[in-house]
Amino acid sequence: MSMVTKVAKMRLFFHANMLDICNVANQLGILKGDKAEEVMRGHAMKCFDAMEHMGLNVKKYLEESKKES
């Protein structure tokens, strides 16, 4: 596994964990509506970026999930 892939995997785990933390903070009322959405969107986009650096085809997956729904 290359160094880029290792770093991307660590970034993915970090931002995925931050999504969980932000979700809990939103449910507890620590983060409010728009701010929570903005923070969670940022972490989600960084997760997708990390997955692309790992060599995964994120756009193809998103297009397939749109077709299913």
Summary of the structure (lengths in Angstrom):
residues: 69
radius of gyration: 14.0
end to end distance: 34.8
largest distance: 40.6
contacts: 164
relative contact order: 0.15
helix: 84%
strand: 0%
